[in-house]
Amino acid sequence: MPLEANRPRRRLGVSSLLFLSFFALGALLRLLLCWANRPYNAFDDHFEPILMTMKAGVIPARDACFQCFQPPVFYWISARIGEAALQAGLPLPSVIKLLQFVGCGAGILTVAVCYLILRNFRCPILRSWPRSGPSASCLATSTCRRCTPTTPSRICSWRFRCT
């Protein structure tokens, strides 16, 4: 019998439920905004490198367009999704709208991944972050661990309770 079956289920605390509620509300509002906005309703044109990648089959050079200097992974994934949508018979305006939702989904996923990473820190302030608010003290934990006897004690001991 697996060990996981014998362990009691961990209940979500109030702070986790509060965070998940705000996350769900934020994701819903982001999706509604993406639904209501026109695709080209932004200053930075991320569709240009995606369309260039779809047309040429390779990532464009950094100086080929205004946004081509950005990291290419998002553009490559979006180009593959756009190519599949075009092959499925969607017209180009619908493909552009679909690519707008790809960016929206990537933003929502980024927040979820950041939360999953941050909750694994052994820091009480970060673990209770939705309840107590973010604090810069935990972000400086690595600095605190490197304190020397010559470092002023108030710098090392001020709210550094991370383990």
VOPAGU-2260 file (C-alpha; in pm, 1 decimal, decimal comma):
REM VOPAGU-2260
SITE   aa  ch    i         X         Y         Z
SITE  MET   A    0       0,0       0,0       0,0
SITE  PRO   A    1     147,2     341,4     -94,0
SITE  LEU   A    2     250,0     579,1     182,2
SITE  GLU   A    3      33,0     856,8      37,5
SITE  ALA   A    4    -282,2     657,4     110,0
SITE  ASN   A    5    -202,5     643,5     482,8
SITE  ARG   A    6    -129,1    1012,1     524,3
SITE  PRO   A    7    -417,5    1237,6     625,9
SITE  ARG   A    8    -523,5    1496,9     370,9
SITE  ARG   A    9    -391,8    1843,1     438,0
SITE  ARG   A   10    -666,4    2101,8     472,6
SITE  LEU   A   11    -631,6    2440,9     316,1
SITE  GLY   A   12    -592,2    2723,4     562,0
SITE  VAL   A   13    -779,2    3050,2     548,0
SITE  SER   A   14    -482,2    3228,2     389,2
SITE  SER   A   15    -458,1    2967,9     112,6
SITE  LEU   A   16    -829,5    2988,3      42,1
SITE  LEU   A   17    -807,2    3366,2      36,1
SITE  PHE   A   18    -515,4    3355,3    -206,0
SITE  LEU   A   19    -688,3    3101,8    -430,5
SITE  SER   A   20   -1003,1    3314,9    -432,1
SITE  PHE   A   21    -808,9    3625,5    -533,8
SITE  PHE   A   22    -615,6    3424,1    -791,1
SITE  ALA   A   23    -937,2    3286,3    -943,7
SITE  LEU   A   24   -1095,6    3632,3    -948,0
SITE  GLY   A   25    -783,7    3783,6   -1106,8
SITE  ALA   A   26    -767,1    3508,0   -1369,1
SITE  LEU   A   27   -1135,0    3554,8   -1451,4
SITE  LEU   A   28   -1093,7    3931,7   -1485,7
SITE  ARG   A   29    -784,4    3881,4   -1704,0
SITE  LEU   A   30    -976,0    3641,7   -1930,5
SITE  LEU   A   31   -1269,9    3883,2   -1956,4
SITE  LEU   A   32   -1033,8    4168,2   -2044,1
SITE  CYS   A   33    -867,1    3953,1   -2307,9
SITE  TRP   A   34   -1210,5    3863,3   -2449,1
SITE  ALA   A   35   -1321,6    4229,2   -2467,2
SITE  ASN   A   36    -998,9    4387,2   -2602,4
SITE  ARG   A   37    -910,1    4397,9   -2968,7
SITE  PRO   A   38    -586,7    4209,9   -3047,0
SITE  TYR   A   39    -390,3    4517,3   -3157,9
SITE  ASN   A   40    -496,1    4730,5   -2860,0
SITE  ALA   A   41    -142,4    4760,7   -2722,3
SITE  PHE   A   42     173,1    4960,1   -2783,1
SITE  ASP   A   43     406,8    4663,3   -2806,9
SITE  ASP   A   44     331,1    4442,7   -3105,4
SITE  HIS   A   45     407,5    4086,4   -3002,7
SITE  PHE   A   46     217,7    3951,1   -3301,6
SITE  GLU   A   47     484,0    4067,3   -3549,0
SITE  PRO   A   48     758,9    3824,1   -3434,9
SITE  ILE   A   49     500,8    3545,9   -3403,9
SITE  LEU   A   50     377,7    3601,2   -3758,8
SITE  MET   A   51     737,2    3628,5   -3883,9
SITE  THR   A   52     817,4    3295,2   -3714,3
SITE  MET   A   53     506,7    3136,2   -3864,0
SITE  LYS   A   54     595,8    3261,5   -4213,3
SITE  ALA   A   55     970,0    3183,2   -4213,7
SITE  GLY   A   56     968,4    2882,8   -3979,8
SITE  VAL   A   57    1260,0    3024,5   -3778,3
SITE  ILE   A   58    1297,4    3279,9   -3502,3
SITE  PRO   A   59    1366,9    3623,3   -3655,4
SITE  ALA   A   60    1690,1    3809,9   -3581,8
SITE  ARG   A   61    1692,0    4038,6   -3278,2
SITE  ASP   A   62    1690,1    4350,8   -3492,6
SITE  ALA   A   63    1431,1    4230,2   -3745,9
SITE  CYS   A   64    1141,1    4402,3   -3568,1
SITE  PHE   A   65    1057,2    4611,8   -3263,4
SITE  GLN   A   66     982,9    4315,9   -3028,5
SITE  CYS   A   67    1218,8    4059,7   -3181,2
SITE  PHE   A   68    1473,2    4111,3   -2901,6
SITE  GLN   A   69    1244,4    3934,3   -2650,7
SITE  PRO   A   70    1319,8    3575,3   -2539,9
SITE  PRO   A   71    1196,4    3354,8   -2823,9
SITE  VAL   A   72    1029,6    3065,6   -2637,1
SITE  PHE   A   73     689,6    3238,5   -2613,9
SITE  TYR   A   74     705,4    3338,6   -2980,4
SITE  TRP   A   75     803,6    2988,7   -3088,8
SITE  ILE   A   76     520,2    2824,1   -2893,1
SITE  SER   A   77     270,7    3084,7   -3016,4
SITE  ALA   A   78     387,1    3035,8   -3376,3
SITE  ARG   A   79     331,4    2659,4   -3350,4
SITE  ILE   A   80     -19,4    2717,7   -3208,8
SITE  GLY   A   81     -89,8    2973,6   -3482,8
SITE  GLU   A   82      27,0    2735,1   -3755,0
SITE  ALA   A   83    -195,1    2459,6   -3618,2
SITE  ALA   A   84    -491,8    2698,7   -3606,2
SITE  LEU   A   85    -431,4    2810,2   -3967,6
SITE  GLN   A   86    -406,2    2448,2   -4081,0
SITE  ALA   A   87    -735,2    2379,8   -3899,4
SITE  GLY   A   88    -896,2    2644,2   -4121,2
SITE  LEU   A   89    -928,5    2942,9   -3889,2
SITE  PRO   A   90    -906,9    3282,1   -4060,3
SITE  LEU   A   91    -612,3    3505,7   -3968,6
SITE  PRO   A   92    -813,9    3746,5   -3745,3
SITE  SER   A   93    -934,7    3448,5   -3539,3
SITE  VAL   A   94    -579,0    3316,3   -3515,8
SITE  ILE   A   95    -461,7    3655,1   -3387,7
SITE  LYS   A   96    -737,6    3650,4   -3123,1
SITE  LEU   A   97    -635,3    3294,9   -3026,7
SITE  LEU   A   98    -274,5    3410,7   -2990,6
SITE  GLN   A   99    -397,8    3689,4   -2764,6
SITE  PHE   A  100    -546,1    3421,8   -2536,6
SITE  VAL   A  101    -217,1    3228,1   -2545,9
SITE  GLY   A  102     -44,7    3533,8   -2396,0
SITE  CYS   A  103    -323,3    3569,0   -2140,3
SITE  GLY   A  104    -288,8    3203,8   -2039,0
SITE  ALA   A  105      88,6    3238,6   -2012,1
SITE  GLY   A  106      46,3    3533,6   -1774,5
SITE  ILE   A  107    -200,9    3346,0   -1554,8
SITE  LEU   A  108      21,8    3038,0   -1552,9
SITE  THR   A  109     321,5    3250,0   -1451,8
SITE  VAL   A  110     141,5    3374,2   -1139,8
SITE  ALA   A  111      42,5    3017,2   -1047,8
SITE  VAL   A  112     397,8    2886,9   -1093,5
SITE  CYS   A  113     542,2    3174,8    -887,8
SITE  TYR   A  114     301,1    3094,5    -605,0
SITE  LEU   A  115     396,1    2726,2    -613,8
SITE  ILE   A  116     764,2    2817,4    -599,9
SITE  LEU   A  117     727,4    3073,6    -322,0
SITE  ARG   A  118     517,3    2853,7     -96,2
SITE  ASN   A  119     800,4    2599,8     -81,0
SITE  PHE   A  120    1041,4    2843,6      81,6
SITE  ARG   A  121    1109,4    2767,7     444,9
SITE  CYS   A  122    1011,4    3112,1     549,1
SITE  PRO   A  123     712,1    3182,4     772,3
SITE  ILE   A  124     654,6    3522,0     615,3
SITE  LEU   A  125     629,1    3376,5     264,3
SITE  ARG   A  126     421,5    3080,6     378,6
SITE  SER   A  127     167,9    3315,6     534,7
SITE  TRP   A  128     204,6    3578,6     262,8
SITE  PRO   A  129    -162,5    3610,1     169,4
SITE  ARG   A  130    -242,1    3674,9     535,1
SITE  SER   A  131      39,5    3903,3     645,2
SITE  GLY   A  132     144,7    4078,9     325,8
SITE  PRO   A  133     473,7    4051,7     140,5
SITE  SER   A  134     791,3    4143,8     318,5
SITE  ALA   A  135    1132,4    4216,4     175,6
SITE  SER   A  136    1298,9    4063,7     479,0
SITE  CYS   A  137    1272,2    3707,6     349,7
SITE  LEU   A  138    1409,9    3804,3      12,7
SITE  ALA   A  139    1728,9    3911,3     186,4
SITE  THR   A  140    1765,2    3581,2     373,9
SITE  SER   A  141    2070,2    3476,7     175,9
SITE  THR   A  142    2237,2    3803,7     272,0
SITE  CYS   A  143    2159,9    3739,0     637,9
SITE  ARG   A  144    2317,9    3394,7     625,7
SITE  ARG   A  145    2640,8    3551,4     503,8
SITE  CYS   A  146    2663,1    3805,5     783,9
SITE  THR   A  147    3004,3    3845,6     939,4
SITE  PRO   A  148    3099,3    3974,8    1285,1
SITE  THR   A  149    3182,2    4309,6    1126,6
SITE  THR   A  150    2831,9    4353,0     985,5
SITE  PRO   A  151    2609,6    4568,4    1206,3
SITE  SER   A  152    2381,4    4340,4    1406,4
SITE  ARG   A  153    2064,5    4533,0    1325,7
SITE  ILE   A  154    2109,3    4449,9     955,3
SITE  CYS   A  155    2132,1    4075,7    1026,2
SITE  SER   A  156    1868,0    4045,5    1292,5
SITE  TRP   A  157    1597,6    4279,4    1169,2
SITE  ARG   A  158    1300,0    4051,4    1099,8
SITE  PHE   A  159    1514,3    3770,3     958,5
SITE  ARG   A  160    1338,1    3468,3    1097,4
SITE  CYS   A  161    1370,9    3240,0     798,7
SITE  THR   A  162    1515,6    2895,1     854,5
